[in-house]
Amino acid sequence: MTDSTAQRRALARGGALSFVGSATSAALGFVLTVVFSRMLGTQGAGVVFQATGVFAVVMAFAKLGLDSTAIYLVPRVRLDDPRALRPLLRLMTLMSLAAGVLLVIVLEVLAPWVWKDDGARTLDSVRAVVLFVPVGALSVIASAVLRALGGVRQYVLVSNVALPVMRPPVVAVAAAATGSVVAVSAAWALPLVVVLAASAVLISAHLGALEDGAPARGLPDRALTRRVLAYTLPRTLSAGLEQALVWLDVLLVGLLAGDAAAGVYGGASRFIQAGLLVDAALRVVVSPQFSALLHTRQEDRLRDLHATATTWLVLVGTPVYVLLGCFAPVFLGLLGPEFSSGGWALTVLAAGVAITFLAGNIHSLLLMSGRSGWAAFNKAVVLVLNVVGNVVLLPRLGIVGAALTWTVCMTVDALLAVVEVDRLLGVRVRARDALVPLGVVLGTVGAPSLVTVLVMGRSATALAVACAVSAVAYLSACAALRGPLRLDGLAAAVRRRP
C-alpha cells in the first residue's frame, strides 16, 4: 500500500466518524432552530439569534485563539516532549479564564449603551448569555485539545453529540415554562458546563497515558510560552473577526431592519451553518495532520492530503447547498410560514458556500503552518468589506443585500488564503481537484433540481422528486469516476477498523 493510499484511508476512517458526529450536530442544530422559531416566532427568535451571536463573537475573543493553538502545538509538543503538555494546558486555561472574565465585565458595563434603543428583551438576553462566556471558551479549547491528542471519537461524542442533544430539550423547557427570551438565551448556553466537565476528565486520562512518571507541575518554560504567545495573539484577532463575520450580518440586520428581519435572516443562516457538516468533519481530521506533516516537512504527503480533502469537500459538501439554493422557500417553511420570505437570501448564501468550498480546507492549512498573523489580516480585510457592504446594501436590498455581502466576503477570504498558502507554503490549489467534483455535482444534482423547479415549482413534492433523481445520478457518477474523485478503496477504508 502506498503512503498516499494509506493516508487517504486514514482520512476516510477519521472523516467518516467525524462526519457522523457533524451530521448529528447539524440535524440537532436544525431541531434547535425549529424550537426557537416555532415557540418564539420571528421576533423572539431574532432576539435569541442576536444574543447568541454576541456570545459567539465575545467567546471567540475570550478563547484567545487557543483552540487553534492547541491543534497547532499539541501534536508537536506530544512528539517532542509529552511531559510539557500538562504545563502547556495550565497556561492556556489561565489565559482564557482571565480573558473571559474580563470580557464579561466589560460587556456587562457596555451593553446598556449598545442596545439602549432595542428594548429590554435584547439587552437582558445579551447580558444573561454572556455570563457563560468563560465556560464556553474553555469548553471549545478543551474540545480542541481532545482532537489534538487523537481523541477524535471522544471529541465527536462530547462536542458533536452530547452538546447538541442537550440543547433542544433544555431550550424547549425554558421556552414552555417561562416564555422568556432571556431564559431561553441562558438555557442555550447552560449545556456548555457539562461539555467542559466531560472534556476535562477525558483530557486528564489522555495525559496520564502519555506521561512517563509523575505529572509535571507549574507552567511551561519560557520557550514554549513564547511559542504560545507568538501564535495565539494574532489568532485571537483572527478568531474574533472570523466569528464577527459569521454573526455581524445578523446583528446588523437586527439593528437596521428590526428583530423580525433578524429572525428570518438568522433562520436562513442556521441552514447554512447546519450544512457545513462535511467541512467540519474533514477539518477535525486534517488539521492535526496538517500540523504534523508541516512539522516533519513531508511536503508531498501534505499536498496529497489537501488535494484529497478538497475533492471530497466539494463532492460531498456541495450537493446540500445546491438543494438549499433551488428549494430555499421549502426549507425555510419548516420554521414557519413567516420565514419563507428569506428564500432568495438563503439561495445567495448557499451559492456563497459552494464557491468557497472550491478552495478546500485552505484556512486550516494556513493556520496549521503557524501563519495566524496572515489569517488575522485576511479577516480584518473582509470584516471592513462586510461592514461597508451591509451599510450600503441592507437599506436597498434588505436581507438579500446582507446575503450578497456575506458571499463576497467569504469568497475574498478564501482567495486571500489561497494566494498566501501558494506563496508561503508552496501548496497550490489545483483547479482539477475542485472542478471535477463540482462538475459531477452540477450535472447530477444541479441539473435535475433545476429541471424539477421549472416543471413542478418549489414544493415539498418537487424537492422529494429532485432528491430521488439526483441520488441515483450522483451515486452512479461517483462509481464511474471513483478514480478521478479519489474514491478508490474508500468503502473498504471506512469499514476497516482504525
Backbone torsions as a table, in degrees:
resi	resn	phi	psi	omega
1	MET	NA	129.4	179.4
2	THR	-72.7	160.5	176.8
3	ASP	-59.3	-38.2	-179.0
4	SER	-63.7	-43.6	179.8
5	THR	-66.7	-42.6	179.1
6	ALA	-62.2	-42.0	179.7
7	GLN	-64.9	-38.7	179.7
8	ARG	-66.1	-38.7	178.4
9	ARG	-68.6	-39.1	177.5
10	ALA	-63.4	-40.8	177.6
11	LEU	-63.7	-39.8	179.9
12	ALA	-64.7	-44.2	-179.0
13	ARG	-64.3	-50.0	179.3
14	GLY	-65.9	-38.7	-179.7
15	GLY	-67.3	-35.1	179.3
16	ALA	-64.1	-45.3	178.2
17	LEU	-63.0	-46.3	180.0
18	SER	-64.5	-35.6	179.2
19	PHE	-63.7	-42.7	178.4
20	VAL	-59.6	-44.2	178.2
21	GLY	-64.5	-43.8	179.9
22	SER	-65.6	-37.7	177.6
23	ALA	-64.4	-41.0	176.7
24	THR	-61.7	-45.2	179.4
25	SER	-62.3	-42.4	-179.4
26	ALA	-65.2	-43.6	-179.7
27	ALA	-62.9	-44.0	-179.8
28	LEU	-73.1	-29.2	173.6
29	GLY	-64.5	-37.4	175.6
30	PHE	-65.7	-41.8	176.7
31	VAL	-58.3	-41.8	179.2
32	LEU	-63.1	-41.4	177.9
33	THR	-62.3	-40.4	177.0
34	VAL	-63.1	-40.7	178.2
35	VAL	-60.4	-48.5	176.9
36	PHE	-54.0	-52.9	-169.6
37	SER	-70.3	-44.3	-177.2
38	ARG	-71.6	-37.6	-174.3
39	MET	-88.3	-22.9	-175.6
40	LEU	-114.9	-15.6	-177.2
41	GLY	77.0	178.6	-176.6
42	THR	-64.0	-42.2	-177.8
43	GLN	-68.7	-47.8	179.0
44	GLY	-63.1	-42.9	177.7
45	ALA	-63.3	-37.7	178.2
46	GLY	-60.8	-40.2	177.8
47	VAL	-63.5	-46.6	-178.6
48	VAL	-65.8	-40.7	177.5
49	PHE	-60.3	-41.0	178.7
50	GLN	-66.5	-43.0	-179.3
51	ALA	-63.9	-45.1	179.2
52	THR	-70.1	-27.8	174.4
53	GLY	-65.9	-43.6	175.8
54	VAL	-60.7	-43.6	178.5
55	PHE	-56.8	-46.6	-177.2
56	ALA	-63.0	-41.4	-179.1
57	VAL	-68.0	-47.1	-179.2
58	VAL	-64.6	-41.0	179.3
59	MET	-63.6	-34.5	178.8
60	ALA	-61.1	-36.8	175.7
61	PHE	-75.8	-36.8	-177.3
62	ALA	-65.1	-33.6	-179.6
63	LYS	-79.8	-4.4	171.4
64	LEU	56.0	26.4	-178.6
65	GLY	68.7	13.6	-174.8
66	LEU	-73.9	-17.8	173.6
67	ASP	-67.0	-46.3	175.7
68	SER	-67.1	-35.9	176.7
69	THR	-59.8	-40.7	179.0
70	ALA	-63.8	-45.1	179.4
71	ILE	-63.3	-34.6	-179.0
72	TYR	-77.1	-46.4	-170.8
73	LEU	-91.7	-39.4	-172.7
74	VAL	-58.0	-45.3	177.5
75	PRO	-60.3	-32.7	-179.3
76	ARG	-75.1	-45.0	178.6
77	VAL	-65.2	-36.7	177.9
78	ARG	-61.3	-37.1	177.6
79	LEU	-72.2	-39.2	-173.1
80	ASP	-85.9	-44.8	-174.9
81	ASP	-159.0	88.1	-177.1
82	PRO	-58.0	-28.3	-178.4
83	ARG	-70.2	-13.9	178.1
84	ALA	-83.7	-6.0	-176.7
85	LEU	-66.3	-46.4	-176.0
86	ARG	-63.0	-47.3	174.8
87	PRO	-58.9	-37.1	177.9
88	LEU	-60.6	-44.8	-178.5
89	LEU	-69.1	-32.8	175.6
90	ARG	-62.3	-45.4	179.6
91	LEU	-60.5	-45.3	-179.2
92	MET	-63.1	-39.3	179.2
93	THR	-64.2	-46.9	-179.1
94	LEU	-63.6	-40.8	-179.9
95	MET	-62.4	-48.0	-177.6
96	SER	-68.4	-40.0	-179.4
97	LEU	-62.4	-43.9	179.3
98	ALA	-64.0	-44.2	180.0
99	ALA	-64.9	-41.1	-178.9
100	GLY	-63.3	-46.4	179.7
101	VAL	-62.9	-42.6	179.8
102	LEU	-62.4	-43.9	-179.3
103	LEU	-66.9	-35.8	176.6
104	VAL	-61.8	-45.4	179.9
105	ILE	-61.3	-45.8	-178.9
106	VAL	-62.4	-44.8	-176.8
107	LEU	-70.2	-36.9	177.9
108	GLU	-61.3	-33.3	179.1
109	VAL	-77.0	-40.7	-173.8
110	LEU	-85.1	-22.7	-174.6
111	ALA	-53.2	-44.2	-179.7
112	PRO	-60.4	-26.3	178.9
113	TRP	-80.7	-35.7	-177.2
114	VAL	-73.8	-40.4	-175.0
115	TRP	-111.4	31.6	-176.6
116	LYS	-67.6	-25.4	-177.8
117	ASP	-102.0	3.4	-173.9
118	ASP	-101.2	3.5	180.0
119	GLY	91.6	159.6	-175.0
120	ALA	-69.2	-28.7	-175.0
121	ARG	-63.1	-46.8	179.4
122	THR	-66.0	-45.3	-179.9
123	LEU	-59.5	-50.0	-177.4
124	ASP	-66.4	-35.3	178.5
125	SER	-65.8	-43.1	178.1
126	VAL	-62.3	-46.3	-177.4
127	ARG	-66.2	-29.9	179.1
128	ALA	-74.5	-45.6	-173.0
129	VAL	-74.2	-31.0	-177.3
130	VAL	-70.7	-13.7	175.1
131	LEU	-62.1	-21.7	-179.3
132	PHE	-92.2	4.3	-176.8
133	VAL	-58.2	-48.0	179.8
134	PRO	-58.4	-42.7	178.6
135	VAL	-65.2	-43.1	179.7
136	GLY	-61.7	-43.4	179.8
137	ALA	-62.8	-44.8	179.7
138	LEU	-65.7	-35.0	179.6
139	SER	-67.5	-38.0	177.9
140	VAL	-66.4	-43.3	178.6
141	ILE	-63.1	-44.0	179.9
142	ALA	-62.2	-40.0	177.7
143	SER	-63.4	-39.3	178.1
144	ALA	-65.6	-38.3	177.4
145	VAL	-62.5	-41.4	176.6
146	LEU	-57.9	-45.6	177.6
147	ARG	-59.5	-46.6	-175.4
148	ALA	-66.6	-29.3	178.4
149	LEU	-81.8	-1.2	178.4
150	GLY	94.4	5.1	-179.7
151	GLY	-88.3	58.7	-177.7
152	VAL	-62.3	-41.3	179.9
153	ARG	-61.4	-44.2	179.8
154	GLN	-66.2	-40.8	177.6
155	TYR	-59.3	-45.1	-179.4
156	VAL	-62.0	-45.7	-177.4
157	LEU	-65.2	-39.0	-176.5
158	VAL	-79.9	-53.4	-171.8
159	SER	-86.1	-36.2	-174.8
160	ASN	-98.2	-11.4	178.9
161	VAL	-119.0	-60.0	-174.8
162	ALA	-60.3	-47.8	-177.7
163	LEU	-62.0	-54.3	179.8
164	PRO	-67.1	-24.9	176.2
165	VAL	-67.3	-39.6	-177.0
166	MET	-72.8	-33.2	-169.6
167	ARG	-65.4	-51.4	-176.4
168	PRO	-56.6	-47.7	180.0
169	PRO	-66.5	-36.9	178.9
170	VAL	-64.6	-44.4	179.1
171	VAL	-66.3	-41.9	-179.8
172	ALA	-62.5	-42.0	178.0
173	VAL	-63.1	-43.5	179.5
174	ALA	-63.1	-41.8	-179.8
175	ALA	-67.6	-42.8	-178.5
176	ALA	-70.1	-37.4	-175.3
177	ALA	-78.4	-33.5	-173.5
178	THR	-118.8	-29.9	-174.2
179	GLY	66.1	14.2	-174.7
180	SER	-101.4	128.9	176.3
181	VAL	-67.9	-26.2	177.3
182	VAL	-66.2	-47.5	178.8
183	ALA	-64.1	-39.1	179.3
184	VAL	-64.7	-41.4	179.1
185	SER	-61.5	-43.9	178.4
186	ALA	-67.2	-39.1	179.4
187	ALA	-63.3	-34.3	177.9
188	TRP	-59.6	-36.8	-176.4
189	ALA	-87.1	-20.5	-172.5
190	LEU	-56.5	-41.8	-178.6
191	PRO	-61.7	-15.3	178.2
192	LEU	-61.5	-28.2	178.1
193	VAL	-62.4	-43.9	179.8
194	VAL	-65.9	-42.0	179.9
195	VAL	-61.4	-43.1	179.7
196	LEU	-62.7	-45.5	-179.0
197	ALA	-62.3	-44.9	-179.6
198	ALA	-64.7	-42.3	180.0
199	SER	-63.5	-40.1	-179.8
200	ALA	-61.8	-41.8	178.9
201	VAL	-63.6	-43.9	-178.2
202	LEU	-67.8	-39.6	178.5
203	ILE	-63.5	-42.2	179.2
204	SER	-58.8	-39.7	178.3
205	ALA	-65.5	-41.5	177.5
206	HIS	-61.0	-46.4	-178.0
207	LEU	-63.5	-40.0	178.6
208	GLY	-60.8	-35.5	179.6
209	ALA	-74.2	-27.6	-176.7
210	LEU	-86.5	-31.7	-173.5
211	GLU	-76.7	140.8	176.8
212	ASP	-106.6	103.0	-177.4
213	GLY	102.3	-163.0	-178.0
214	ALA	-67.6	144.9	178.4
215	PRO	-59.3	141.1	177.7
216	ALA	-69.9	144.7	-179.5
217	ARG	-106.5	169.8	174.2
218	GLY	74.8	-159.1	-177.3
219	LEU	-105.9	166.7	-178.8
220	PRO	-68.1	164.3	178.8
221	ASP	-69.6	172.9	-174.6
222	ARG	-62.5	-38.1	-177.5
223	ALA	-62.7	-45.9	180.0
224	LEU	-69.9	-36.7	177.1
225	THR	-60.9	-42.1	178.4
226	ARG	-63.7	-37.6	177.9
227	ARG	-63.6	-40.4	177.9
228	VAL	-62.3	-49.6	-176.8
229	LEU	-65.5	-39.4	-178.6
230	ALA	-63.2	-34.4	-179.7
231	TYR	-84.9	-41.7	-168.1
232	THR	-78.8	-29.1	-177.2
233	LEU	-62.7	-53.0	175.9
234	PRO	-67.7	-30.1	179.8
235	ARG	-68.7	-29.7	175.8
236	THR	-58.8	-48.2	178.4
237	LEU	-63.5	-44.1	-178.6
238	SER	-61.9	-46.2	-178.2
239	ALA	-66.6	-40.0	178.3
240	GLY	-63.7	-43.3	178.6
241	LEU	-67.7	-33.4	178.3
242	GLU	-62.4	-45.6	177.5
243	GLN	-69.2	-33.8	176.4
244	ALA	-61.2	-38.5	178.4
245	LEU	-66.3	-34.4	179.5
246	VAL	-68.8	-39.6	-169.9
247	TRP	-109.7	-15.6	-174.0
248	LEU	-60.0	-39.9	-178.8
249	ASP	-64.7	-36.6	176.4
250	VAL	-63.3	-43.9	-179.5
251	LEU	-66.3	-40.5	179.6
252	LEU	-68.2	-37.3	175.4
253	VAL	-61.1	-41.8	178.1
254	GLY	-63.4	-41.3	-178.7
255	LEU	-72.0	-39.0	-173.4
256	LEU	-95.5	-25.9	-175.2
257	ALA	-122.6	-7.2	175.7
258	GLY	103.1	166.3	-176.4
259	ASP	-64.2	-37.5	-178.3
260	ALA	-64.0	-44.7	177.8
261	ALA	-64.1	-38.3	177.2
262	ALA	-64.0	-35.6	177.5
263	GLY	-64.4	-44.7	179.1
264	VAL	-65.1	-47.8	-179.1
265	TYR	-66.4	-39.5	177.0
266	GLY	-62.7	-38.3	176.1
267	GLY	-62.0	-44.0	177.0
268	ALA	-62.1	-41.5	-179.8
269	SER	-64.1	-34.9	179.9
270	ARG	-64.7	-34.7	175.6
271	PHE	-63.4	-40.6	179.4
272	ILE	-63.8	-45.3	-179.7
273	GLN	-65.3	-40.2	179.3
274	ALA	-62.9	-31.9	-178.4
275	GLY	-77.3	-6.0	-178.2
276	LEU	-82.3	17.2	-174.1
277	LEU	-62.9	-35.1	-180.0
278	VAL	-69.0	-43.9	177.0
279	ASP	-58.9	-46.1	-180.0
280	ALA	-63.5	-42.3	-178.7
281	ALA	-62.2	-45.0	179.3
282	LEU	-68.7	-39.8	-179.0
283	ARG	-61.9	-39.3	178.3
284	VAL	-57.1	-39.9	-175.7
285	VAL	-84.0	-44.4	-170.1
286	VAL	-80.7	-27.7	-175.1
287	SER	-58.9	-51.9	176.5
288	PRO	-61.8	-33.9	178.3
289	GLN	-68.2	-40.9	174.8
290	PHE	-55.5	-47.4	-178.0
291	SER	-61.0	-47.1	-178.4
292	ALA	-65.6	-41.9	-179.8
293	LEU	-67.3	-37.8	175.9
294	LEU	-66.5	-39.3	-179.3
295	HIS	-64.8	-37.7	-179.1
296	THR	-95.8	5.7	174.1
297	ARG	57.6	44.3	176.4
298	GLN	-97.6	77.4	-171.4
299	GLU	-64.4	-40.5	-177.7
300	ASP	-64.6	-44.2	178.4
301	ARG	-65.7	-34.8	178.3
302	LEU	-63.1	-46.9	-179.9
303	ARG	-63.5	-41.5	-179.7
304	ASP	-66.2	-40.1	178.9
305	LEU	-63.1	-44.4	-179.9
306	HIS	-65.9	-40.0	179.4
307	ALA	-63.7	-43.3	178.8
308	THR	-63.6	-45.9	-179.4
309	ALA	-62.6	-37.5	178.8
310	THR	-64.6	-47.5	180.0
311	THR	-59.9	-45.8	-178.3
312	TRP	-69.2	-35.8	179.1
313	LEU	-62.3	-47.1	179.8
314	VAL	-66.7	-43.8	-176.0
315	LEU	-64.8	-45.0	-173.6
316	VAL	-94.4	-29.7	-175.2
317	GLY	-86.3	-29.9	-173.7
318	THR	-73.1	-35.1	-176.4
319	PRO	-53.6	-39.8	-177.9
320	VAL	-64.0	-32.5	-179.8
321	TYR	-77.1	-29.1	172.4
322	VAL	-63.0	-44.3	178.8
323	LEU	-67.3	-40.8	177.5
324	LEU	-61.1	-41.3	-179.3
325	GLY	-68.1	-40.4	-177.5
326	CYS	-76.2	-31.7	-174.7
327	PHE	-122.4	37.8	-176.1
328	ALA	-54.6	-47.9	-178.6
329	PRO	-61.4	-31.3	179.6
330	VAL	-66.1	-45.8	-180.0
331	PHE	-65.6	-45.6	-179.1
332	LEU	-65.8	-29.4	178.0
333	GLY	-62.1	-20.8	177.2
334	LEU	-65.5	-24.7	179.8
335	LEU	-83.5	-17.0	-176.4
336	GLY	139.0	152.7	-176.3
337	PRO	-60.9	-29.9	-177.7
338	GLU	-72.7	-12.3	-179.1
339	PHE	-87.3	-13.1	-176.4
340	SER	-63.8	-19.1	179.7
341	SER	-65.6	-13.6	179.5
342	GLY	-90.5	16.7	-175.6
343	GLY	-57.8	-49.8	-178.6
344	TRP	-66.8	-34.3	176.7
345	ALA	-62.6	-43.1	178.8
346	LEU	-64.8	-38.4	178.2
347	THR	-60.9	-44.5	179.5
348	VAL	-65.3	-43.5	179.1
349	LEU	-61.6	-41.6	179.8
350	ALA	-63.0	-41.5	177.6
351	ALA	-63.1	-37.8	179.4
352	GLY	-62.6	-43.3	179.2
353	VAL	-65.5	-43.3	179.8
354	ALA	-58.4	-37.7	178.9
355	ILE	-66.6	-45.3	-176.8
356	THR	-68.7	-25.9	177.5
357	PHE	-61.5	-24.0	-177.5
358	LEU	-62.8	-20.4	178.7
359	ALA	-87.7	-6.0	-179.3
360	GLY	71.0	-156.2	179.1
361	ASN	-83.8	52.2	-172.3
362	ILE	-67.9	-35.1	-179.3
363	HIS	-68.5	-37.9	177.2
364	SER	-63.6	-41.4	179.9
365	LEU	-63.5	-42.7	178.7
366	LEU	-62.9	-44.6	-179.2
367	LEU	-66.8	-41.7	-177.7
368	MET	-72.0	-11.3	173.9
369	SER	-82.4	-5.4	-178.8
370	GLY	90.7	2.3	-178.1
371	ARG	-89.1	54.8	-180.0
372	SER	-67.6	-24.9	177.3
373	GLY	-65.7	-39.4	176.9
374	TRP	-66.0	-39.2	177.6
375	ALA	-62.3	-40.1	178.5
376	ALA	-64.0	-40.6	177.7
377	PHE	-60.4	-44.9	179.8
378	ASN	-59.3	-46.2	-178.3
379	LYS	-64.4	-37.4	179.0
380	ALA	-63.7	-41.4	179.4
381	VAL	-61.7	-49.2	-175.7
382	VAL	-75.0	-23.8	175.8
383	LEU	-66.5	-43.1	176.4
384	VAL	-60.6	-43.5	178.1
385	LEU	-61.1	-38.0	180.0
386	ASN	-64.6	-46.4	-179.1
387	VAL	-63.2	-48.0	-179.0
388	VAL	-62.0	-45.4	-179.0
389	GLY	-61.9	-42.3	179.7
390	ASN	-68.2	-40.3	179.3
391	VAL	-63.3	-36.4	-178.4
392	VAL	-80.1	-44.6	-170.3
393	LEU	-91.7	-30.0	-178.1
394	LEU	-58.1	-48.0	-179.9
395	PRO	-64.4	-25.3	-175.6
396	ARG	-92.9	-40.1	-173.6
397	LEU	-115.5	-1.4	-178.9
398	GLY	68.5	-144.9	-175.3
399	ILE	-69.8	-19.0	173.2
400	VAL	-65.6	-37.1	175.7
401	GLY	-62.3	-40.4	176.6
402	ALA	-63.6	-39.7	179.4
403	ALA	-66.4	-41.9	177.2
404	LEU	-61.8	-42.6	179.0
405	THR	-61.1	-46.4	-179.6
406	TRP	-61.2	-41.7	-179.3
407	THR	-63.0	-45.1	178.4
408	VAL	-62.5	-42.1	-179.0
409	CYS	-62.6	-45.3	-179.6
410	MET	-65.1	-36.3	178.9
411	THR	-67.2	-45.0	178.3
412	VAL	-62.3	-42.5	179.2
413	ASP	-59.0	-44.8	179.8
414	ALA	-66.3	-41.5	-179.9
415	LEU	-63.7	-41.4	177.3
416	LEU	-60.2	-44.3	-179.9
417	ALA	-65.6	-38.0	178.6
418	VAL	-60.6	-46.0	179.9
419	VAL	-63.8	-43.4	-177.4
420	GLU	-67.1	-41.6	178.7
421	VAL	-65.4	-37.4	177.7
422	ASP	-64.1	-48.0	-175.9
423	ARG	-74.9	-39.4	-173.0
424	LEU	-87.3	-36.2	-174.4
425	LEU	-110.7	-15.7	-177.0
426	GLY	75.2	18.5	177.9
427	VAL	-102.0	110.6	-176.4
428	ARG	-98.0	134.8	174.9
429	VAL	-78.7	107.3	-177.8
430	ARG	-80.9	134.8	-175.2
431	ALA	-59.0	-38.3	-175.0
432	ARG	-67.2	-26.9	179.3
433	ASP	-63.5	-27.5	-179.9
434	ALA	-104.1	-35.6	-172.9
435	LEU	-74.6	-33.2	177.9
436	VAL	-62.8	-52.3	177.4
437	PRO	-66.1	-31.7	177.7
438	LEU	-63.8	-41.8	177.6
439	GLY	-61.2	-38.9	177.4
440	VAL	-62.2	-45.7	-177.9
441	VAL	-65.6	-45.4	-179.0
442	LEU	-65.3	-37.2	-178.9
443	GLY	-75.0	-34.3	-174.1
444	THR	-100.6	-21.3	179.3
445	VAL	-116.2	-45.6	-177.8
446	GLY	-65.0	-49.2	-177.9
447	ALA	-63.7	-49.4	177.6
448	PRO	-61.0	-36.6	-179.9
449	SER	-66.9	-42.8	-179.9
450	LEU	-64.5	-43.8	178.4
451	VAL	-62.4	-41.2	180.0
452	THR	-63.3	-41.8	178.5
453	VAL	-62.7	-42.9	-179.0
454	LEU	-65.9	-34.3	-176.9
455	VAL	-87.1	-42.9	-171.1
456	MET	-111.9	-9.2	-176.9
457	GLY	81.6	-174.6	179.9
458	ARG	-96.8	98.7	-179.4
459	SER	-144.6	167.3	179.0
460	ALA	-62.9	-37.6	178.4
461	THR	-64.6	-43.9	178.4
462	ALA	-62.4	-39.4	177.9
463	LEU	-61.6	-43.6	179.5
464	ALA	-62.5	-42.2	178.7
465	VAL	-63.6	-46.1	-179.7
466	ALA	-60.8	-41.7	179.5
467	CYS	-63.5	-42.0	-178.4
468	ALA	-65.3	-48.9	-179.8
469	VAL	-64.7	-44.2	-178.5
470	SER	-63.1	-39.5	-178.3
471	ALA	-60.9	-44.7	179.9
472	VAL	-63.8	-47.8	-178.6
473	ALA	-65.6	-41.7	-177.5
474	TYR	-64.5	-49.5	-178.7
475	LEU	-65.1	-36.3	177.8
476	SER	-64.8	-42.9	179.6
477	ALA	-65.8	-39.6	179.1
478	CYS	-63.3	-39.5	178.7
479	ALA	-67.5	-40.5	-177.7
480	ALA	-72.6	-31.7	-175.3
481	LEU	-112.1	31.1	-173.7
482	ARG	-64.5	-26.7	176.9
483	GLY	-66.8	-60.9	178.0
484	PRO	-59.5	-26.7	-179.9
485	LEU	-89.0	4.6	177.3
486	ARG	60.3	36.2	-177.7
487	LEU	-101.7	1.5	-179.5
488	ASP	-59.6	125.9	177.5
489	GLY	76.6	6.0	-176.0
490	LEU	-65.7	-45.1	-178.4
491	ALA	-60.9	-42.6	179.1
492	ALA	-65.6	-34.9	-179.8
493	ALA	-66.1	-39.4	-179.0
494	VAL	-70.4	-38.0	-178.8
495	ARG	-71.2	-32.6	-175.2
496	ARG	-71.5	143.6	177.4
497	ARG	-68.7	144.4	177.6
498	PRO	-62.0	NA	NA
